[in-house]
């Protein structure tokens, strides 16, 4: 990010793909909110998408499938699976096993 043009390149990925998922999903007739159960994990220290946004996903996911789960993982940021692979893996394994 600190290299000349680094921040622009990093943000360019998100700008280029903004809305792409919704357009492709709509065109293919795929529901934007999946009807299958979803485990949504969000890093408590996520500096990109604040953890305060995670609870807003709960009613949306539960409306599509009441067994969906939203968890905020303490001590992790945007790349929680890399920052706490054992903890995140254990959460996924426990959820899949239910």
C-alpha positions in Angstrom: 0.0 0.0 0.0 2.8 2.4 0.7 4.5 2.0 -2.7 3.5 4.6 -5.3 0.2 3.6 -6.8 -0.3 0.7 -4.3 -3.4 2.1 -2.7 -5.0 2.9 -6.0 -4.3 -0.6 -7.3 -5.7 -2.2 -4.1 -8.9 -0.1 -4.2 -9.2 -0.6 -8.0 -10.1 -4.2 -7.5 -13.1 -3.3 -5.3 -14.1 -0.5 -7.6 -14.0 -2.7 -10.7 -16.1 -5.4 -9.0 -18.6 -3.2 -7.2 -22.1 -4.5 -8.0 -20.7 -7.3 -10.2 -22.0 -10.1 -8.0 -25.5 -8.7 -7.8 -25.6 -8.2 -11.6 -24.4 -11.7 -12.3 -26.6 -13.3 -9.7 -29.7 -11.4 -10.9 -29.0 -12.3 -14.5 -28.6 -16.0 -13.6 -31.7 -16.0 -11.4 -29.6 -16.8 -8.3 -31.1 -15.4 -5.1 -28.9 -12.7 -3.6 -29.5 -14.2 -0.1 -28.9 -17.9 -0.1 -31.6 -20.2 1.2 -29.2 -22.7 2.6 -27.8 -22.2 6.1 -24.9 -19.7 6.3 -22.2 -19.3 8.8 -21.0 -15.7 8.6 -17.9 -14.9 10.5 -16.6 -11.3 10.9 -13.4 -10.1 12.5 -14.0 -7.9 15.5 -11.1 -5.7 14.6 -11.9 -5.5 10.8 -10.7 -2.1 9.7 -12.2 -2.4 6.2 -15.8 -3.5 7.1 -16.5 -2.6 10.7 -17.7 -5.3 13.0 -20.8 -3.2 13.7 -22.1 -4.1 10.3 -22.2 -7.9 11.1 -25.3 -7.9 13.3 -27.3 -6.4 10.4 -26.7 -9.6 8.4 -28.3 -11.8 11.0 -32.0 -10.9 10.3 -31.4 -11.0 6.5 -29.8 -14.5 6.7 -32.3 -15.8 9.2 -35.1 -14.6 7.0 -33.8 -16.9 4.3 -32.9 -19.7 6.6 -33.4 -19.6 10.4 -30.4 -21.9 11.1 -28.0 -19.3 9.7 -25.5 -17.9 12.2 -23.5 -14.7 12.5 -20.5 -14.5 14.8 -18.0 -11.7 15.4 -14.6 -13.3 16.1 -12.6 -11.5 18.8 -9.0 -10.6 18.1 -9.2 -10.8 14.3 -9.5 -8.3 11.5 -10.3 -8.5 7.8 -8.5 -11.7 7.2 -9.7 -13.6 10.2 -9.0 -17.0 8.6 -5.3 -16.1 8.4 -5.1 -14.3 11.7 -6.7 -17.1 13.7 -6.8 -20.3 11.5 -7.3 -22.7 14.5 -10.1 -20.6 16.1 -11.8 -20.0 12.8 -11.4 -23.6 11.7 -12.8 -24.8 15.0 -15.8 -22.6 14.6 -16.5 -23.9 11.1 -16.0 -27.5 12.1 -18.4 -27.1 15.0 -21.0 -25.4 12.9 -20.8 -27.9 10.1 -21.0 -30.8 12.6 -24.3 -29.6 13.9 
